[in-house]
Amino acid sequence: MKNYALWLNKFMESWKKLEGIKTTELFAKDVKYFETPLGEPCKTWEEVEALWAVVNYNQKVQAYSINILCQTEDICIVNWRMERVMNGIAQKIDGIFQISLNDDNKLTYFKQWRAVE
């Protein structure tokens, strides 16, 4: 069974610790990664890495929470909340992740929706 809770905790902790590129070690190289729900997915692994490379420089996560809303073997839907400072501006985020993992517990699909205050 895929361990979505463990993966999510590793993902969020890595994000909080500003380990941008290390965070991508949790992803399969062929991940289908949507930064926005209606946009196109990243076309290359380098695009995914580039999104995470800037985390170290432009944000500081102060607090987060995750709540798995539902999951099957193939899909997990998660409500996540975060308080962060991004480019000097305090933000509160309420979001949804849709994720899928492979048998090695690597991310194969990522889509997020979020509202930022």
Secondary structure, DSSP 8 states (H G I E B T S, - for coil): ---HHHHHHHHHHHHHTT-HHHHGGGEEEEEEEESSSSS---SSHHHHHHHHHTHHHHEEEEEEEEEEEEE-SS-EEEEEEEEEEETTEEEEEEEEEEEEE-TTS-EEEEEEEEEE-
